[in-house]
Amino acid sequence: MTSQTVDARHLAGLKQVLQYVEAIGLPAKLIKKDEETPFSALFVQLEKDFKARDRIINFTFLPFCEEELDHISLLQMYSILPCDNPVNLETLEKLLLAINSQLSIGHLGINNNNQIYLRYVYSINKSSPVSQGEISEVILLFNYILDVYGDIIDSAAAGEKDFETALAELSRI
């Protein structure tokens, strides 16, 4: 399969996700691959967080191994949590590990820019399209995770809560 064929299939898949997202009333923007953009991506705006900051999910198909995978495509959903610059990375790393053990989908981590992210890679059957219900439920779970854990993560990142306090709060969720 050529790179152009893979790119076209990924773009068609993102257009389908865009239709589903628009049907549930979420603002979204599709960016197509070009000379300056290495791959197509769909940006979906969620509800603002508890501090009225924007939250966005980035949908992209993972291009690697596409030729070797006969039956599935990998759709990545990635969101940077709107936290201020983390001041206590050690506490934050331990807290994210504890939260990850509770998550229904995806995982939280810290990227190279010290930004906190939520990432989930969804396996899609190449022979049948992803359904609107599937996409809606995954977005619902993403939003739920960001809502439930956002305040604890934000407080720990800002140095307002130590690990023990954050862990105690986490145990009440």
N, CA, C and O of each residue as an XYZ file, in Angstrom:
692
protein
N       0.848     -1.176      0.000
C       0.000      0.000      0.000
C       0.892      1.237      0.000
O       1.836      1.328      0.785
N       0.595      2.173     -0.868
C       1.433      3.361     -0.977
C       1.129      4.345      0.139
O       0.080      4.294      0.782
N       2.066      5.223      0.342
C       1.894      6.257      1.356
C       0.689      7.137      1.035
O      -0.043      7.542      1.938
N       0.480      7.433     -0.243
C      -0.668      8.257     -0.637
C      -1.983      7.549     -0.332
O      -2.954      8.188      0.074
N      -2.018      6.248     -0.523
C      -3.220      5.474     -0.221
C      -3.501      5.485      1.271
O      -4.646      5.653      1.692
N      -2.463      5.308      2.065
C      -2.608      5.342      3.526
C      -3.072      6.722      3.974
O      -3.987      6.838      4.789
N      -2.440      7.771      3.441
C      -2.833      9.142      3.792
C      -4.294      9.402      3.443
O      -5.021     10.020      4.220
N      -4.723      8.930      2.274
C      -6.111      9.134      1.846
C      -7.075      8.389      2.769
O      -8.130      8.918      3.120
N      -6.721      7.171      3.161
C      -7.576      6.403      4.071
C      -7.654      7.083      5.436
O      -8.726      7.153      6.035
N      -6.526      7.579      5.924
C      -6.518      8.281      7.212
C      -7.365      9.551      7.154
O      -8.123      9.836      8.082
N      -7.238     10.311      6.073
C      -8.031     11.530      5.924
C      -9.523     11.196      5.877
O     -10.334     11.883      6.499
N      -9.884     10.148      5.147
C     -11.292      9.738      5.078
C     -11.801      9.327      6.461
O     -12.932      9.646      6.829
N     -10.968      8.623      7.224
C     -11.356      8.233      8.579
C     -11.560      9.432      9.481
O     -12.505      9.463     10.269
N     -10.687     10.420      9.374
C     -10.828     11.632     10.187
C     -12.056     12.441      9.771
O     -12.716     13.049     10.614
N     -12.363     12.448      8.476
C     -13.576     13.136      8.018
C     -14.817     12.468      8.606
O     -15.786     13.138      8.964
N     -14.774     11.148      8.700
C     -15.890     10.420      9.297
C     -16.028     10.772     10.780
O     -17.135     11.010     11.263
N     -14.910     10.804     11.495
C     -14.930     11.186     12.910
C     -15.440     12.622     13.048
O     -16.205     12.921     13.965
N     -15.021     13.507     12.146
C     -15.491     14.897     12.163
C     -17.018     14.961     12.062
O     -17.654     15.725     12.788
N     -17.601     14.171     11.177
C     -19.061     14.146     11.048
C     -19.714     13.715     12.359
O     -20.709     14.304     12.782
N     -19.162     12.698     12.995
C     -19.718     12.205     14.259
C     -19.616     13.262     15.354
O     -20.551     13.467     16.128
N     -18.466     13.928     15.404
C     -18.227     14.948     16.428
C     -19.177     16.128     16.230
O     -19.753     16.639     17.190
N     -19.330     16.550     14.992
C     -20.253     17.655     14.707
C     -21.694     17.265     15.038
O     -22.479     18.108     15.472
N     -22.044     15.996     14.837
C     -23.402     15.531     15.136
C     -23.719     15.598     16.628
O     -24.882     15.741     17.006
N     -22.694     15.497     17.483
C     -22.948     15.604     18.924
C     -22.700     17.025     19.433
O     -22.728     17.281     20.637
N     -22.457     17.944     18.495
C     -22.411     19.361     18.840
C     -21.091     19.896     19.359
O     -21.060     20.942     20.006
N     -20.000     19.193     19.083
C     -18.695     19.689     19.523
C     -17.992     20.411     18.374
O     -17.976     19.913     17.248
N     -17.413     21.580     18.649
C     -16.646     22.276     17.613
C     -15.391     21.478     17.258
O     -14.737     20.911     18.133
N     -15.066     21.442     15.976
C     -13.906     20.676     15.532
C     -13.303     21.309     14.289
O     -13.966     22.036     13.549
N     -12.022     21.009     14.082
C     -11.315     21.514     12.901
C     -10.418     20.408     12.366
O      -9.653     19.797     13.113
N     -10.519     20.156     11.065
C      -9.704     19.155     10.393
C      -8.548     19.849      9.686
O      -8.756     20.770      8.896
N      -7.334     19.404      9.973
C      -6.130     19.916      9.312
C      -5.609     18.800      8.407
O      -5.322     17.696      8.871
N      -5.491     19.097      7.117
C      -5.041     18.088      6.162
C      -3.524     18.099      6.032
O      -2.875     19.136      6.168
N      -2.982     16.920      5.766
C      -1.546     16.783      5.536
C      -1.152     17.618      4.318
O      -1.841     17.623      3.297
N      -0.021     18.327      4.453
C       0.541     19.071      3.330
C       2.048     19.170      3.529
O       2.618     18.443      4.342
N       2.691     20.064      2.792
C       4.148     20.188      2.884
C       4.604     20.591      4.288
O       5.682     20.194      4.731
N       3.792     21.372      4.978
C       4.163     21.868      6.307
C       3.621     21.005      7.445
O       4.128     21.066      8.565
N       2.601     20.207      7.166
C       1.960     19.376      8.181
C       2.213     17.915      7.825
O       1.778     17.465      6.765
N       2.909     17.155      8.685
C       3.326     15.800      8.320
C       2.197     14.768      8.251
O       2.366     13.715      7.636
N       1.051     15.053      8.872
C      -0.079     14.125      8.829
C      -1.366     14.895      9.103
O      -1.346     15.976      9.692
N      -2.467     14.330      8.674
C      -3.767     14.955      8.921
C      -4.142     14.781     10.387
O      -3.777     13.789     11.018
N      -4.873     15.754     10.921
C      -5.286     15.705     12.326
C      -6.645     16.377     12.481
O      -6.995     17.295     11.739
N      -7.392     15.900     13.457
C      -8.681     16.487     13.793
C      -8.603     17.002     15.223
O      -8.248     16.258     16.137
N      -8.934     18.276     15.415
C      -8.918     18.898     16.740
C     -10.359     19.117     17.184
O     -11.137     19.787     16.504
N     -10.703     18.546     18.332
C     -12.065     18.622     18.855
C     -12.038     19.370     20.176
O     -11.286     19.019     21.085
N     -12.858     20.398     20.275
C     -12.906     21.187     21.505
C     -13.943     20.602     22.451
O     -15.106     20.420     22.091
N     -13.495     20.311     23.671
C     -14.375     19.828     24.733
C     -14.878     21.010     25.546
O     -14.562     22.163     25.252
N     -15.666     20.706     26.572
C     -16.077     21.745     27.516
C     -14.836     22.299     28.201
O     -13.830     21.601     28.335
N     -14.906     23.528     28.625
C     -13.784     24.131     29.355
C     -13.618     23.429     30.699
O     -14.563     22.838     31.220
N     -12.415     23.498     31.254
C     -12.165     22.855     32.545
C     -12.702     23.715     33.685
O     -13.343     24.740     33.457
N     -12.430     23.282     34.916
C     -12.966     23.958     36.103
C     -12.425     25.372     36.280
O     -12.984     26.147     37.057
N     -11.354     25.724     35.579
C     -10.813     27.086     35.609
C     -11.123     27.836     34.313
O     -10.502     28.855     34.009
N     -12.085     27.323     33.558
C     -12.526     27.914     32.287
C     -11.424     27.949     31.227
O     -11.376     28.865     30.406
N     -10.538     26.945     31.249
C      -9.481     26.834     30.240
C      -9.928     25.851     29.156
O     -10.671     24.906     29.423
N      -9.466     26.091     27.944
C      -9.817     25.227     26.822
C      -9.232     23.831     26.990
O      -8.141     23.650     27.531
N      -9.996     22.848     26.508
C      -9.528     21.460     26.459
C      -9.805     20.934     25.054
O     -10.906     21.083     24.525
N      -8.802     20.326     24.471
C      -8.892     19.872     23.084
C      -8.392     18.437     22.991
O      -7.394     18.074     23.613
N      -9.101     17.623     22.204
C      -8.617     16.282     21.865
C      -8.109     16.346     20.429
O      -8.781     16.862     19.537
N      -6.916     15.815     20.227
C      -6.307     15.732     18.910
C      -6.444     14.280     18.442
O      -5.937     13.369     19.096
N      -7.121     14.064     17.322
C      -7.263     12.734     16.722
C      -6.293     12.623     15.553
O      -6.307     13.466     14.655
N      -5.457     11.600     15.553
C      -4.570     11.318     14.423
C      -4.451      9.811     14.257
O      -4.481      9.063     15.234
N      -4.319      9.379     13.025
C      -4.007      7.979     12.784
C      -2.501      7.819     12.884
O      -1.748      8.625     12.338
N      -2.064      6.784     13.579
C      -0.628      6.527     13.697
C      -0.157      5.869     12.409
O      -0.651      4.802     12.042
N       0.798      6.495     11.715
C       1.181      6.019     10.393
C       2.145      4.836     10.382
O       2.224      4.114      9.388
N       2.866      4.632     11.459
C       3.862      3.562     11.428
C       3.187      2.198     11.417
O       2.091      2.029     11.952
N       3.843      1.242     10.811
C       3.386     -0.151     10.733
C       2.121     -0.324      9.898
O       1.545     -1.412      9.892
N       1.679      0.692      9.209
C       0.420      0.592      8.458
C       0.493     -0.509      7.406
O      -0.487     -1.219      7.182
N       1.646     -0.657      6.762
C       1.782     -1.694      5.744
C       1.784     -3.093      6.352
O       1.363     -4.052      5.704
N       2.254     -3.215      7.591
C       2.326     -4.522      8.240
C       1.012     -4.930      8.899
O       0.810     -6.107      9.195
N       0.132     -3.986      9.127
C      -1.137     -4.270      9.802
C      -2.232     -4.459      8.755
O      -2.650     -3.504      8.100
N      -2.685     -5.680      8.608
C      -3.689     -5.981      7.593
C      -5.115     -5.708      8.056
O      -5.993     -5.452      7.233
N      -5.354     -5.761      9.363
C      -6.730     -5.745      9.847
C      -7.114     -4.530     10.678
O      -8.301     -4.261     10.859
N      -6.140     -3.796     11.182
C      -6.468     -2.660     12.050
C      -5.714     -1.393     11.642
O      -4.649     -1.446     11.028
N      -6.299     -0.272     12.001
C      -5.631      1.033     11.967
C      -5.629      1.552     13.393
O      -6.520      1.228     14.178
N      -4.641      2.348     13.726
C      -4.511      2.866     15.084
C      -4.848      4.350     15.109
O      -4.150      5.170     14.511
N      -5.928      4.681     15.808
C      -6.381      6.063     15.938
C      -5.984      6.564     17.318
O      -6.472      6.075     18.336
N      -5.087      7.552     17.336
C      -4.623      8.121     18.604
C      -5.480      9.322     18.984
O      -5.793     10.177     18.154
N      -5.850      9.363     20.261
C      -6.538     10.514     20.837
C      -5.615     11.069     21.904
O      -5.191     10.352     22.810
N      -5.309     12.346     21.790
C      -4.274     12.955     22.622
C      -4.758     14.319     23.085
O      -5.238     15.122     22.284
N      -4.632     14.574     24.371
C      -5.068     15.854     24.919
C      -4.046     16.352     25.928
O      -3.647     15.621     26.834
N      -3.627     17.599     25.763
C      -2.767     18.252     26.751
C      -3.674     18.836     27.822
O      -4.591     19.596     27.511
N      -3.428     18.490     29.076
C      -4.220     19.061     30.160
C      -3.825     20.514     30.354
O      -2.639     20.841     30.354
N      -4.800     21.378     30.517
C      -4.499     22.810     30.651
C      -4.007     23.153     32.056
O      -4.713     23.790     32.838
N      -2.791     22.723     32.358
C      -2.181     23.026     33.662
C      -1.095     24.073     33.470
O      -0.469     24.165     32.415
N      -0.895     24.844     34.505
C       0.228     25.765     34.483
C       1.507     24.941     34.563
O       1.452     23.732     34.787
N       2.633     25.575     34.387
C       3.915     24.880     34.400
C       4.085     24.094     35.697
O       4.109     24.687     36.775
N       4.204     22.761     35.609
C       4.348     21.963     36.826
C       5.616     22.335     37.596
O       6.691     22.480     37.014
N       5.472     22.488     38.918
C       6.626     22.847     39.742
C       7.180     21.648     40.500
O       8.342     21.659     40.905
N       6.373     20.624     40.697
C       6.821     19.464     41.451
C       6.623     18.205     40.611
O       5.643     17.480     40.781
N       7.569     17.955     39.702
C       7.438     16.833     38.776
C       7.474     15.486     39.480
O       6.788     14.554     39.058
N       8.257     15.365     40.538
C       8.349     14.082     41.244
C       6.996     13.690     41.835
O       6.554     12.551     41.682
N       6.346     14.625     42.503
C       5.011     14.366     43.053
C       4.027     14.067     41.931
O       3.220     13.143     42.029
N       4.101     14.844     40.884
C       3.194     14.683     39.758
C       3.360     13.316     39.092
O       2.368     12.669     38.757
N       4.590     12.876     38.899
C       4.837     11.565     38.290
C       4.236     10.448     39.131
O       3.608      9.539     38.589
N       4.417     10.503     40.443
C       3.848      9.478     41.328
C       2.323      9.522     41.296
O       1.667      8.481     41.290
N       1.768     10.718     41.277
C       0.315     10.859     41.247
C      -0.260     10.312     39.942
O      -1.268      9.606     39.958
N       0.370     10.630     38.820
C      -0.124     10.138     37.534
C      -0.076      8.618     37.470
O      -0.966      7.992     36.894
N       0.949      8.025     38.053
C       1.037      6.567     38.114
C      -0.141      5.995     38.905
O      -0.740      4.999     38.499
N      -0.468      6.620     40.025
C      -1.604      6.168     40.840
C      -2.922      6.348     40.083
O      -3.789      5.475     40.128
N      -3.069      7.463     39.398
C      -4.299      7.704     38.630
C      -4.410      6.708     37.482
O      -5.496      6.194     37.214
N      -3.301      6.429     36.803
C      -3.330      5.502     35.671
C      -3.880      4.136     36.061
O      -4.504      3.461     35.243
N      -3.654      3.730     37.297
C      -4.163      2.426     37.738
C      -5.684      2.430     37.857
O      -6.293      1.364     37.953
N      -6.308      3.603     37.854
C      -7.762      3.711     37.962
C      -8.458      3.991     36.629
O      -9.680      3.871     36.540
N      -7.711      4.358     35.606
C      -8.330      4.797     34.354
C      -8.957      3.641     33.584
O      -8.420      2.534     33.538
N     -10.099      3.925     32.986
C     -10.784      2.930     32.165
C     -10.148      2.827     30.777
O     -10.073      1.735     30.213
N      -9.696      3.935     30.230
C      -9.004      3.942     28.936
C      -7.836      4.917     29.007
O      -7.853      5.872     29.783
N      -6.832      4.663     28.193
C      -5.728      5.599     28.049
C      -4.802      5.658     29.243
O      -4.893      4.866     30.182
N      -3.909      6.626     29.170
C      -2.976      6.856     30.275
C      -2.586      8.333     30.303
O      -2.648      9.041     29.298
N      -2.188      8.759     31.479
C      -1.680     10.115     31.684
C      -0.167     10.063     31.745
O       0.405      9.083     32.221
N       0.476     11.100     31.271
C       1.924     11.172     31.316
C       2.393     12.614     31.237
O       1.595     13.550     31.189
N       3.703     12.763     31.226
C       4.334     14.078     31.104
C       5.229     14.021     29.870
O       6.094     13.152     29.768
N       5.023     14.944     28.934
C       5.830     14.925     27.719
C       7.155     15.665     27.925
O       7.446     16.132     29.026
N       7.946     15.769     26.870
C       9.269     16.398     26.958
C       9.217     17.884     27.279
O      10.222     18.462     27.693
N       8.061     18.507     27.094
C       7.891     19.928     27.422
C       7.267     20.126     28.796
O       6.794     21.215     29.121
N       7.269     19.065     29.601
C       6.664     19.071     30.944
C       5.175     19.393     30.915
O       4.641     19.968     31.863
N       4.514     19.025     29.839
C       3.064     19.160     29.751
C       2.437     17.818     30.123
O       2.959     16.756     29.785
N       1.323     17.889     30.814
C       0.617     16.679     31.209
C      -0.359     16.328     30.091
O      -1.074     17.194     29.586
N      -0.383     15.055     29.709
C      -1.253     14.645     28.613
C      -2.073     13.414     28.989
O      -1.719     12.647     29.885
N      -3.179     13.257     28.273
C      -3.986     12.046     28.306
C      -3.941     11.476     26.903
O      -4.228     12.178     25.933
N      -3.575     10.188     26.788
C      -3.418      9.560     25.473
C      -4.116      8.208     25.468
O      -4.039      7.437     26.425
N      -4.792      7.950     24.372
C      -5.442      6.660     24.158
C      -5.271      6.292     22.697
O      -5.494      7.126     21.819
N      -4.880      5.056     22.424
C      -4.771      4.580     21.052
C      -5.869      3.535     20.847
O      -5.916      2.502     21.514
N      -6.736      3.847     19.905
C      -7.920      3.043     19.636
C      -7.674      2.195     18.395
O      -7.279      2.717     17.353
N      -7.902      0.905     18.501
C      -7.722     -0.015     17.393
C      -9.020     -0.094     16.587
O     -10.068     -0.468     17.113
N      -8.934      0.262     15.311
C     -10.110      0.281     14.440
C      -9.966     -0.806     13.384
O      -8.918     -0.933     12.750
N     -11.011     -1.579     13.201
C     -11.038     -2.616     12.179
C     -11.031     -1.952     10.801
O     -11.890     -1.122     10.503
N     -10.057     -2.321      9.960
C      -9.955     -1.715      8.625
C     -11.127     -2.080      7.719
O     -11.433     -1.341      6.783
N     -11.785     -3.204      7.980
C     -12.850     -3.645      7.082
C     -14.226     -3.090      7.437
O     -15.177     -3.273      6.677
N     -14.346     -2.417      8.574
C     -15.635     -1.810      8.917
C     -15.388     -0.450      9.561
O     -14.451     -0.283     10.342
N     -16.234      0.515      9.229
C     -16.015      1.863      9.764
C     -16.311      1.934     11.259
O     -17.120      1.172     11.789
N     -15.647      2.850     11.910
C     -15.911      3.104     13.321
C     -17.299      3.737     13.421
O     -17.703      4.499     12.542
N     -18.016      3.423     14.481
C     -19.380      3.939     14.600
C     -19.425      5.252     15.373
O     -18.510      5.582     16.127
N     -20.505      5.985     15.169
C     -20.699      7.235     15.897
C     -20.792      6.960     17.390
O     -20.270      7.729     18.197
N     -21.449      5.875     17.761
C     -21.569      5.528     19.174
C     -20.220      5.297     19.826
O     -19.987      5.739     20.952
N     -19.323      4.604     19.122
C     -17.986      4.351     19.666
C     -17.238      5.661     19.903
O     -16.679      5.882     20.977
N     -17.232      6.516     18.900
C     -16.523      7.794     19.022
C     -17.138      8.638     20.128
O     -16.415      9.237     20.925
N     -18.460      8.693     20.185
C     -19.138      9.481     21.222
C     -18.780      8.990     22.618
O     -18.528      9.794     23.515
N     -18.757      7.674     22.804
C     -18.447      7.130     24.125
C     -16.993      7.354     24.515
O     -16.701      7.618     25.682
N     -16.082      7.253     23.562
C     -14.676      7.511     23.872
C     -14.486      8.980     24.254
O     -13.754      9.284     25.196
N     -15.136      9.883     23.537
C     -15.056     11.305     23.888
C     -15.656     11.533     25.269
O     -15.112     12.301     26.063
N     -16.766     10.876     25.559
C     -17.393     10.979     26.878
C     -16.430     10.518     27.972
O     -16.308     11.174     29.007
N     -15.745      9.391     27.749
C     -14.774      8.899     28.731
C     -13.596      9.855     28.882
O     -13.135     10.096     29.998
N     -13.103     10.402     27.771
C     -12.013     11.382     27.837
C     -12.429     12.573     28.691
O     -11.695     13.003     29.582
N     -13.610     13.095     28.407
C     -14.117     14.247     29.141
C     -14.276     13.911     30.624
O     -13.942     14.722     31.487
N     -14.782     12.727     30.913
C     -14.964     12.277     32.294
C     -13.623     12.229     33.032
O     -13.506     12.723     34.153
N     -12.622     11.633     32.399
C     -11.293     11.531     33.020
C     -10.738     12.925     33.306
O     -10.217     13.181     34.391
N     -10.851     13.815     32.336
C     -10.343     15.176     32.526
C     -11.102     15.902     33.632
O     -10.503     16.645     34.410
N     -12.412     15.694     33.706
C     -13.217     16.330     34.755
C     -12.886     15.786     36.141
O     -12.684     16.552     37.083
N     -12.832     14.472     36.260
C     -12.661     13.839     37.572
C     -11.272     14.078     38.148
O     -11.135     14.346     39.341
N     -10.248     13.985     37.317
C      -8.879     14.050     37.828
C      -8.204     15.404     37.618
O      -7.128     15.643     38.166
N      -8.810     16.283     36.845
C      -8.177     17.552     36.496
C      -7.783     18.411     37.677
O      -6.674     18.944     37.707
N      -8.667     18.560     38.654
C      -8.388     19.417     39.812
C      -7.245     18.862     40.656
O      -6.366     19.609     41.086
N      -7.258     17.550     40.892
C      -6.186     16.931     41.692
C      -4.842     17.100     40.986
O      -3.844     17.460     41.610
N      -4.828     16.837     39.684
C      -3.591     16.965     38.910
C      -3.115     18.410     38.913
O      -1.930     18.676     39.117
N      -4.028     19.336     38.690
C      -3.677     20.754     38.648
C      -3.093     21.215     39.981
O      -2.095     21.936     40.003
N      -3.703     20.807     41.083
C      -3.219     21.197     42.417
C      -1.842     20.613     42.705
O      -0.978     21.294     43.257
N      -1.639     19.350     42.332
C      -0.327     18.728     42.550
C       0.726     19.371     41.654
O       1.857     19.597     42.085
N       0.359     19.665     40.410
C       1.301     20.290     39.475
C       1.731     21.665     39.957
O       2.881     22.062     39.774
N       0.805     22.390     40.574
C       1.101     23.740     41.066
C       1.824     23.724     42.408
O       2.220     24.777     42.910
N       1.999     22.543     42.994
C       2.659     22.450     44.295
C       1.738     22.768     45.457
O       2.204     22.949     46.582
N       0.433     22.839     45.203
C      -0.535     23.157     46.256
C      -0.875     21.944     47.118
O      -1.335     22.095     48.250
N      -0.650     20.737     46.585
C      -0.910     19.503     47.327
C       0.316     18.619     47.242
O       0.924     18.481     46.180
N       0.676     18.017     48.372
C       1.752     17.035     48.337
C       1.166     15.690     47.902
O      -0.048     15.553     47.751
N       2.025     14.716     47.705
C       1.593     13.427     47.178
C       0.586     12.745     48.101
O      -0.423     12.219     47.631
N       0.847     12.750     49.403
C      -0.040     12.065     50.346
C      -1.439     12.680     50.343
O      -2.435     11.958     50.371
N      -1.514     13.995     50.310
C      -2.809     14.679     50.277
C      -3.552     14.361     48.979
O      -4.747     14.066     48.995
N      -2.836     14.424     47.863
C      -3.450     14.124     46.564
C      -3.897     12.668     46.503
O      -4.964     12.365     45.969
N      -3.083     11.770     47.046
C      -3.426     10.348     47.052
C      -4.661     10.089     47.911
O      -5.521      9.290     47.541
N      -4.748     10.758     49.049
C      -5.928     10.615     49.911
C      -7.177     11.105     49.183
O      -8.237     10.485     49.272
N      -7.051     12.208     48.472
C      -8.178     12.732     47.698
C      -8.549     11.777     46.569
O      -9.726     11.576     46.267
N      -7.536     11.202     45.958
C      -7.745     10.250     44.875
C      -8.503      9.019     45.370
O      -9.337      8.474     44.647
N      -8.221      8.582     46.589
C      -8.885      7.387     47.125
C     -10.377      7.616     47.375
O     -11.126      6.652     47.533
N     -10.811      8.856     47.412
C     -12.229      9.167     47.624
C     -13.013      9.254     46.309
O     -14.224      9.477     46.314
N     -12.328      9.081     45.214
C     -13.009      9.153     43.903
C     -13.595      7.798     43.574
O     -14.210      7.631     42.520
